């Protein structure tokens, strides 16, 4: 921003809007302000005479920057809101004061009634500092990730938390994904990040992501507030709740800033602990204590903020948030300083200088120093570190001693992270280049509504598909595979309103094609095309829907279809398919579930009883189908206002869809004399079908899993009979990606000996892996990361004594056993583990 000195911000021009960056620039003297000539001409035509007196004042605690920001907003409100009662005199006076280097001071002003209303109702003090906060925190959200990345390398932290991926369901936090992506770009290729588990590193995604989210919300509010007019009239404008809304928005920002500050302080202290030179570490710790806000200070500041908003002292409130924001900037700067000192300590003490900090004699180990230079930073962080090095060039040229060098270096870097300093733009540009340039561009993303299946998910999926396939085959089904796309004419008209969700493909060769929406219509096409009249088949494959992604809804997903086609006894296929569903869900052992069931003809009968025209059956069924996601009030509004039902029709439907319960019990209720369903032919047929079905399911020992639910609906044309869906009610279980049961950790690099050991397990049908390394912790870390239950540790000493060390990874217990008993002992222990843990 300092490079913008001499720039001019124009107010009142056609299409012009006041931005927070403009308020910041004028408030700090980086730009001048002028009122557009068209606005001045309009005001010059005013014939109003001053009849009131007003004193432009600012809260005593406001800094000059805050006062000028308030004055800038006041000028903007005058230019936007002024009409016949606003003269050119006042805007010219305010702009002249802003273009002066002096602090804005005014005596009593003679103003018109209209000018007085604007001056008193503008909220300039609140919105002026609000604008400064908007600009300041927007920049902070850009910088904190890069500084945190330096800390991750300085303390050799575990950064696996940044392997956060977008699930593609529209429910993942976009801001956390953004932070994760930036951290991966910054740390890409780093050899310094390690295994140290640090809470203040794991929390970076949540804390920094939340700041991004809040800052975006604040920015939207600010742009609106800066460019809204003051309603000139007897009622004024402060009663519209705008100030309260702005304060609420800022309170969220203050809370997020406090979290950022606390997290940054934690990493700063860890960075200082990582500095190898004691004298440098002690000096920086002392400076930090003297010059930086502490965690206790942050808590105290936030308490003051809460008190001021409770008292509705909005001017003081926004000032306190501004003070907090300035403190957070300084904390983040100190985090950067401490991280740099841990990574490049010699830059603070002065390269080539014999004296240490505070006169301490330091002998530099050239061999050690040479090793340090070989440490590899991330592609992004290395650029930032080099920028800081360049900034410190020549810092100690006139220093009296190394202690003086440290002091000057710290002050130099504090200025470097000062948004008002001329070098800050260079830092900001570098960070943007790192994250947006071709060399360090963001990692590729997947389309919305899709997801990658990593090793853990693939393990679960393969296990699930294996169980499902086994159950399908048990019931006599054969496999079928159909093309992933079909002729468009095959798919269209089969899915009711959902036909708009079909993915159409570009015409590649004279045929109009679409991606399959499900597996049922392709199966029906296969049967018709091949002249088949009966078949029991299963198919597990992906389908595609051009839907809006949301939690649990994707644009690409698997369906596991089991279909029975042909002539059978009444309700025989339905009863077997439902039995298959409960059987495979039980075998999958996913937890508690229920199968909701209804009949399409019962639905149609319900709609007919309620007076719904037949041509609206499908569209109303589509509405009812949303009841598991929306309230009936929302569905009722859709049916009445969008789909043309009367209120009486909608209310009648509402009474029916409330009914749910045990199949045989609810069925008996619906079959009682006087039931409206008995007056409808289709409903009677449906009730008779359900009676046969429920009795069959009772004999199949699965009736207790079924819930008869009249709210279950489907809008698709091919549903003509029983409809059902399983609803998961329990908690999810975790399955590890590898099935390895024992890790053979050989303390050395003798591949033949290691292979001999692991082969004994392989020959005994024990799932085993071999790891060769002289470092014990490398074997242990591998076993923990892969959640392998047991590890056999063998080195030269163990081989010579004919023993091995058997370690229980979860229990962290180790015991020595004879080498010739290791396989049998591991197999014995594996028998005690449940299959679900393998």
N, C-alpha and C positions, 0 to 999 in steps of 0.2 A: 504493500500500500504506500509506503513512503515515496516510491518512485512516481507516485501520482501527484506530487506537489505541482501546482500550476494548473491542474485540471479544474474544471468548473462543473458544478452540479446545477442543473436548471430545473426550476419548479414552475408548474403551471402551463407548460407547453403541451401541445396536442399529443396525446398518447403517452405523456411522461408519467412515471411513477417513482415514488421515493423508496429506495431500497436501504436495508440496514447497512450495507457497505458504504453508501453515500453518507449516512448519518455518522458513521465512524470516521470517514475521511474528513468531513468538514469539522467534526468535533476535535480532531487532532491536528488541524491545520494542514492537512495533506491536499485539500481541495477548497476552492472558493465556492460560494453559492450565489446564484442570481435568479431573479424572478423573471419569467418570460415576458417579453414586451406586450404580448396580447393580454396577459393577465393584468399587467400594470395599466394598460389602456382601459381595461374594463373597470378597474378600481378608480381610475382618474375621472371617470364619468359620474362617480357617485356625488350626490348633492347633500348627503347626510352630514349633519354637524355634530361634533362631540357633545355629549350630554352626561357622560359618566366619567369617573376616575378609576383607574386600575393601576396596581403596582405589580410588575412582573417580578416574582420572587422565587427563590429556590431553597430547598431544605439546606440548613447550615452544614450538614454532613456531606453534601454533594461536592465532589471534586470539580475542577474546572472542566474536565472532559465530560462529566455527567451534566453539568450546567449547559454546556454548549450543545450537547445532544438534545436536551430538553428544549432549548431555544430553536434548534433545527426543526424538531417536530412541531413546535408551536407555529413556526413560519409556514410549514407545510399545510397545517390545518387551516390557517388563515387563507392561503392561496386556494385551497380546495373548496372551502366552505363559504368564503366571502361572496356576497352578492351586492345588492343595491346599497346596503348599509356599511360596506367596507371601503375604506379609502386607500389610496396608494401609499400614504404616509407611513402607516404602521409596518407593512412588509418591507419598505425601504429601510426603515429604522432597524428592524431585526436583522435583515441581511447585512447591513453595514456593520452591525455589532459582531456578527459571525465572521465577517471577513477581516476583522481587526484582531490583533494578537492579544489584546487586553481581555481580561475576564469580563463576561457580560454583566453589566450593572445598569440598572435603570431607576430613575426617579418616578414619581407619579405620572401616569400617562393619561391624557385626555382622550377618551375613546367614545365611539358611537355605541348605541345599545346593542347592535348586532355584533360589533367587535368585542364588546364585553362578554357576551354569551360565549363566543368562540374561545376567547382567552380563558374563561373560567371553566368551560366544559371540555376542553381539548384533551385533558389527561396527559399533557405534554411531559411532565416529570416522569410518570410511569412509563409511557411509551418510548420516551427518549432513551432511558437507561435500558429498557427492554430491547431496543434496537441494537445497542452496544453489546448486550448479552448474546443476542442472536448471532451477530457477526463473530464475536469472540469464541463462542462454543462451537460454531460451525467449523472453524479452523482447528479447535481443540480435538474434535472428533476425527479430523484428518491426521493429526500428529500422534495421538496416543498409541495407535497400533504400532507405528514404527519404533517408538521409544520402548514399548513393551517387548517388541521383538529383540531389541538390543539386550534387555534384561534377561530374556530367555537364554541367550548365548552366554551372558556374563555369569549366570548362576548354574549353567549347564542343566537347564530344566527339561523335564519330560514335556514334549509338545504334542503328544498324541491327541490331545483334546482338539487340536486344530484340523484333525482329519474328519471334520464335520461335513456331511454332504447333504445336499438338498434331496429329501425323500421324494420330491415331485408331487406330493399330495396337496400342495397349496396351504399346508398347515405349518410348515417349517418357518421359523423366524428368518425373514429375508435379511435382516440386519446382522444376525449372528452368522448367517452364511457369508455375508459380505466381509465380516471381520475375519472369519476362518480363511476365506480366499486371500485376503490381503496378507495375513500372517504367513500363509504358505508361500506366497510370492516373495515376501521379505526374507524368509528363512530357507528358501529353496537352495539346496546344496550345502547347507551349513554342517560342519563337522563338530561344532561346539555344543549343540543341544544334546542333552543326555537323558538320564533316567531319574533325576531328582524330582520327586513328586512335590509340587508347590501349589498350595491352595490359591495364592494370588495369581498364579499362571492359569490354573484350571478355570478360574472365574473370569478371565479376560473376555471370553465369548459373550457371556451374559452381561457383564458390566459395560463393556465397550459397545456391545450391540444395543443395549438399552439406551445409552447416551445417543447413539445415532438415531434411534427411533424417536426419542424425545426431542432432539434438536430439529428433526424434520417437522415434527408437529408444531414446535415453537416458531419455526420459520414461516409456516403457513399462516399461523395466527398473526405473526408480526406484519407480514406483507398486507394482510387484510386491515389490521389496525392502523398502520401507517397511512394507508390510502383511503380510509373511510372519512366521510364528511361529518362535521358536527351539525346536528339538526338544530337549526336556529328557530327557536320558538319558546313559548312560555314554559314548556315542560323540560327544556334542556335535553341532555343526552346521557347524563351519568346514571339515570335511573334504568337504563336498558341492560344493566348487568355486565357491560363490556369490561369494566375494571376488575370485577370479581372473576370473570372468565380468564382474563389475562393473568391474574394472580394465581389462579389454580394451575394454569399452564406452567408458570414460572416455578411453582412449588415442586412440580414433577421434575423440572430441570434441576432445581437445587438439590433434591434428593439424589438424582442420578450423579450430579457433580460430587456430592459427598462420597458416594460409593467409589467413583473414579479416584478421588483423592486418597481414600483409605487403602485401596488396592495398590495404587502407585507408591505410597509410602512403604508398604510392606515389601515391595520389590526393591525399593531404594535401599532399605536396610540390609536385604540379602545381597545386593550388589556390593555394598560396602564391606560386608563380611568376606566377599570373594576377592577383595584386593589383597594381593600377596605382600606388598610393601607395608609394613606396620606403620611407619611414620606417615605415609600418605593416607592410609586408612584413618588414623587417629585425627589428622588435620581435617580431613573432609567431614568426619563425624562431628567434630567441634563446630565447624562452619555450618553444618546442617542444623545442629541444635540451636545455633544463634540466629540464623537467617531464614529458616524455613518453618512453615506452619506444621504443628504436630497433630497427631490424631485427636488429642484432647482439645486442641484449638478448633478442630473441625467440628467436633461434637458441640462445643460451646457456641460456635457460629451458627450452626443449624438450629440450635435451641432459640437463639435470638430471632432467626428467620421465622420460626413457628410462632413465636410470641407476637411479632409484628403483623403477621397475616391474621392471627386470631383477633387482634385489635383493629383490623382493617386499616392499618397505617400503611397504605400501599406505597407511598413515596419512600418511606424508610425501609419497607420490605424489599423493594426492588434494589435499593442501594446495598442492603446487606447481601443480597444474592450476587450483586456485582462484585462486592468485596470477596465473597466466597469464590467466585469464578477466577478472580485474579490470583487468589491463593492456590487454587488447583493448578493454574498455569505454572506457578513457581515450583510446586511439588513435582509436576511432570518434567520440568526442566532439570530439577535435581535428580530425578530418576535417570534421565539421559546422561547427566554428568557422572553419576556413580557407576552406571553401566560402562561408559567409555573408560573410566578410570580402572575398572576391573579388567577390561579387555586390553587397554593400551596405557598402562600406568606410567610408562616412561615419558609419554607426551606431557604429563603434568609436571614431572620433576625436571624436565629439560634434558634432551638427548645429549650425551657426551659430557654432561656436567659431573664432576666427581662427587660433589656434596649431595647429601640426601635432604629430605625435608627437615627443617629445624636444625640444620647443621649436622645431621646424622651422616656418618661416613658410609657410603654404599659401594660395595664391590660388585660390579656387574659380571655375572657369569656369561661369557660370550656364547658358550655352547648352549646354555639354557635360553639365552635371548634369541639365538638362532632358531631353536626349536619353536619358540613362541611365534616367531614370524611365519612359521609354516602352518599355523592354525588357520583353518579355512572358515571364513564367515559366510553367511548366506549371500546370495547374489544381490539382494536388496539392502541388507544391513551393511555389507561391505562398502557400498556406495555412500551410505550415510556416514559411516565411520571415516571414510576418506574426506568427506566434506567437513567433518568436525576437525580432522587433522589440519586441513588447509586453513580452517578458521583460526587455529591456534598457532599457525606459523608466525614466528617472530614475537610471540607473546612475552617471552622471558628475556628479550634483548636488553632491556634496561633494568632487570630485576636485581635486587641486592643479594638475594639468596634463593634457594629452592622453595622455601616457604612462601616467599613473595611471588614466585612463579605460579605456585598452586593458587594463591589468592587471585592473581590476575587472570589465570586460566578459567577459574570458576566464574568470575565476573564477565569475562568474555563470552562464555557459553550461556550464561543467564541472559545476556543481551541477544544472543543468537536466537533464543527461544521467545523473545519479546516481540509480539506482533506489530509493535510500533517501530521496531528497529529496521534500518534500511536493508539489513542482511536477511531478515526473516523471509522475504519473498524468494530468496535463493533457496532456502531450506524447503519452503512449500513447493516450489517448482520441482526440486529434486525428488521429493516424495511422490508427487504426481507422476513424474517421469518414470519412477521405479514401478509404480502400480499400473501405469497405462501405456508405457512404451512397448514397441514390438519385442524388444529383448526380454523384458520382464512383464509381459502382459499377463492378465488374469488367466487362471487355468480354465480349460474348456468346461462348459456346462452341458447338462442334458436338457432336453425339452421339458416343458412343464407337463406334469401328469405322467412322467415316466420315472424310472428309478433303476439304479444298478443293484445287483444282488452280490454282495461281498461274500467272503468265505463262510461267515457265520450264517447268513441268510440262505446260502446255497445248501449248507448242511441240513438246515431245517426243511427246505423245500424238497430236497432229494429224499429225505426220510419220509416226509408227508406223502409225496407222490408214490413212493414205494408201497406205503400202507394202503393208500387209496386204490392203486392198481390191483393190489392183492385182493381187496374186498370185491372190486368189480369183477375180477376173473372168477372169484369164488361163486358168484351168482350167474356165471355162464356167459358173460359178455366177451365180445371180441373187439380188437382195436380197430379204429378207423382214423385216417388222416385226410384232411381236405385242404385245398389251397387257402392261403392266408387272404387272398382277395377273390371276389366273385364278380360276376356280371352285375352291374348296378340294378338291372331290371329284376334280378333274382331277390335282391334285398329290399328294394323300395316297396312300401305299402304293407310291410309285415310288422312294423314296430309302432304303429300309431304316431303319437306326437314325437316319440323318440327317434323317428326317422331322420330328423334334422341333425342327429348326433352321429350319423354315418360319415366316415371319412371317404370322400370321393378322390379318385386318382386322376391325374392328367391323362388325356387320351394319348396313348403311346402307339397304337396300331390299329385304329379303326373300331375298337371296342371300348365302351364306357364301363369302367370297373370301379369297385369300392372295396375298402378293407372290410373284412367280416366283422359284424357287430356282435355276433354270438356264434355258438357252434350248432345250434338247433336248426336254423334255416338251411345252412349248408348240408346238414344231415338229411333234411327233407328233400333238398334238391338232388342229393346222391341217390336216395331211394327212388324218386320219380324218374330220374335219368336212366337208371339201370333196371327199371320195371320190377323192383322188389316190393313185396307186400308185407314182409315180416323180417325183423332183425333186432337183436339185442346187442347194442354196441356201446363202447365207451371211447371218449376222446379227451385228452388233456392238452390244451394248446392255448396260445395267446389270442385275445380278441381286442378290438380297438373301438373307442368311443370318443367323439369330439365334444367331451363334456368339460365343464369348468372344474378343474381339480379342487378337491377339498379333502378334509380328513377322511381317510379310508376310501377315497374315490380317485381312480387313476384313468388315464387315457389309454394305457396299455396294461393289460393284466391277464392272468390265467383264468380259464374256466375248466372245471373238471366235470364233463358231461357223461351221464349214463342215461341212455334212452332205450325204450322198448317200443317197437313198432309192430303192428299186426293185430289180429283178432284174438282176444282173450276173455276169460270170464270177467264179469263186471267187477271193477275195482281191483283186479289182480295186479296189473302193472303198477298202479299207484301204491298199493300196500307194500309191494316188494321194494320199490324205489325209496319209500320213506324208511323202511326197515334198513336198507343199505345206508342211507344217510346217518341214521343213529348208530349203526354198527361201526362205520368208519370214524365217526366223531368220537365214539368211545375208545376205539383203538388208537386214535391220534392222541388221546389223553390230554386234551387242551384245557380241561377244566369244565366247570358247570356251564350248561347250555340248555336252550329250549327250542323246540321246533314249532313255530307259529303256522297255523293251517287254516285255510278257508276254501270256499268253492266259488268259482267264477259265476256259475248260474245263481248262486245265492246272492252274490253281489248285484247281478243284473236285476234279480227279483227285488232286492232292497231298493234299488234306484227306481224301479217301476212303481213300487208301492209308494215311494216319496213323490211321485209325479214327474220324475225327470224324463224328458223326451228321449226316445231310443237313440237318436243321432248324437246325443250328448253323453251316452254311457261311457265311451272310451275316454273322452277327455276328463270326465268327472272321476273315473277310476284312477287316472293319472294324478289327479289332485289328492284323492284319498290315500294314494300310495306314499305320499310325503308325510303322513302322520307320525312316522317314527322319527322325523327330523324337525317338524314344525308343530306348533300348537293347533288345536282345532279352530281357534279364533282366526288364525292366519289362513288356514285352509278355507274356512267359511267365507272370509273376505275375498279370496281368489275365486271361489265358486260363484259368488253373487256378483261381484263387481267386474270380473274379467270374463266369466264363462256364462253369465246370463241366467243363473238360477234365481228363483225367488227366495226370500228369506225363510219362508215356510219349508220349502224343499230342503234347503241347507240344514235347517234345524232338525228336520226329520232324519236326515242322514246322520247328524250328530248323535241322536239317540241310539241308532243302531250300532254305530262303530264303537260305542263304549263297551259293548258286550264282549267278554272274553272269559275263558275258564277251562276247567277239565272237559275234555271232548264229550264224553258220554253224558255228563251232567248238563252242560249247556245245550247239547243236542236235544235232550229230553225236554228242556224248557221251551225250545223253539218248536217242538212238535206238539206241545200241549194245545188243547182246544182253545180257540180264540186267538191263536197266533196269526198275525197278518201274513206270515210266510205260507200258511196253509191255503191261502186264497190265491196264490200265484203258482201257476203250473210249473215254471222253471224252478222255483224255489222248492217245491215239493219233490221234484226229481233230485235236486241237489241234496236235500235232507235224507232221502232214501239211500243215495250213494254214500253219504257220510256215515250212515248207520252201519252199512256193510263194512266200510273202511275201518271205522273205529273198533268194531268187534274183531276184525282180522288183526289189527295192530295190538289189541289186547292179548290175543293168542300168541302174537310174535314177541311178547314181553317188552314192548317199547312204548306202550300207551302213556306211561308216566312222563315221557319226554315231550309229549305233544300238548300244545295249548291251542284250543279252538278260539280264533281271534277274528271277529268280523271287521276289524279295521285293516286287515291285510288285503291289499288290492294290487292288481297289475293292469297296466294300460295297454299291454301288447295284444295284438289281434289274435295270436296263436294260442293264447290261454283260454281254454274252453271248459275245463273241469277243475280238478283239485289244484290249488296253489299253496305253496308252503315255502318257508325259509327258516334257516337255523340262526339263532341269535346267541352270541357268546356272552356269558354272564360272569365268568371268572376272571382270574389274573393270568397274565402271560408267563410262560416259562422260558428259561434261557438254555440254549444248547450251544456247546462249544464247537468251533469250526473243525478241529481235528479229532480223530478217533484214537489217536496215539495213547497207549496205556502206560508205557514206560519209556523214559529217555535214558539212553546209555551215554553218560558223559565221560569221555576219556580225557584225562588230564595230560594232553600231549598231542602230537600230530602224527602218530603212528597209525596210518590207515589200516594196514593188515591186522594189527592187534585189535583195533576198534571194531573192524568188520567181523572178526572172529567172535567177539563178545555179543554184538547185536544179532548176529546170525543164529545164536543159540535161542534167542527169543523168537525170531522169525520161524525157525524150524518147529517151535512149540506152538505156533499159531497165535502168538502174542503180538499185538500191534506195537511196534517199537521204532524209535528213531535213533540215529547216531549223531553225536555232537563231539567235534574235536576242538579242544582249546585248552591252553594251560591255565586259563582263568576260571576259577570255580564259579564266580558270580555270573559269568556268561552262560554257563550251563543252567544255573538256577533261574536266571532271568528268562531264558528260553522256555523252561518248563512252566514258569508262572504265566508268561505271556500266552502260551498255547494251552494253558490249563491242563497240563499233563499230570495225572495224579501221583505217579511215582518216578523216581530217578535213581539209577544205579551209577555211582561215582567210582571210577577206577583210575589209579595212577600207578607209577612204578612201584611205590612202596606196597600198595595193595596187591599188585601182581606177585611181588616177591614173597608175600606172606600168605598168598592163596585166599584172600578175602576180597569183599567189595563192601562199599557203604550204600545202604538202601535208605533213601530219603522219602518220607511222606511229605509231599509239597504243601498240601493244605494244612496239615497239622504241624508243619515245620519241625518234624522229629526225624532223627537219624539214628540208625543202628548198624553195627558191623555183623555181616553174615558170611559163611563160607562161600567161596566162589562156586563150588559145585552144587550149591543149593539155591542159587539166586533165582533161577527160572521158576522152580517149584514154589518158592516163597512169594514171588510176585504174583503167580497165578492164584495162590491161596488167598492173597489179599484182594485181588481183583474180584473174587467171588463175593466179597462182602459189599462191593459197590453196587448201587442200583443201576439198572440199565439206562435210566433217564439221565444219569450223570456221565454216561459214556458217550 
